[in-house]
């Protein structure tokens, strides 16, 4: 079962950039980008 989160939609709703979100959640912008594009193999 896949976990699907539309980060683009949530980021737009909250008017937050990828870099700001990565700082807030404590992961690198590169890893956040992988999650955002749906290319993550594992969490």
N, C-alpha and C positions, 0 to 999 in steps of 0.2 A: 504494500500500500504506500503510495507516494504522498508526501506532505507538500502541498502547493500553497505558496504565498506569493501574491503579486506585489513584489517590492516596488515596482514602478508606480503602481496605483497608490500604494500607501505613502510613498515618498512625495508624490504630487499632492495628495490630500494634506500632508503635514508641512509642505513646502520646505523640504529638507534635502540637502545634497547627499551624494554617495559618501563623500569624505566626512561630512558631519555625522551621518548615521554610523559610519565605521568607528569614529571616535567614541560615540555614545555607547555602542554595544561592545566595543573592545576587540574588534577583529580588523584585519588589514583591509584596505580598499580593494586589493586584488582578490582576496577570498570572498568579500561581499559581492564583488562583480560576478564571480563564478556562481554564487547562490542566486543572484539576480537573473542571470541568463539561463538558469536551469541546467547548467553543466556539471553540477556537483555530483560526485559519485558517492560521497558519504558525508555525514555531519559529525 
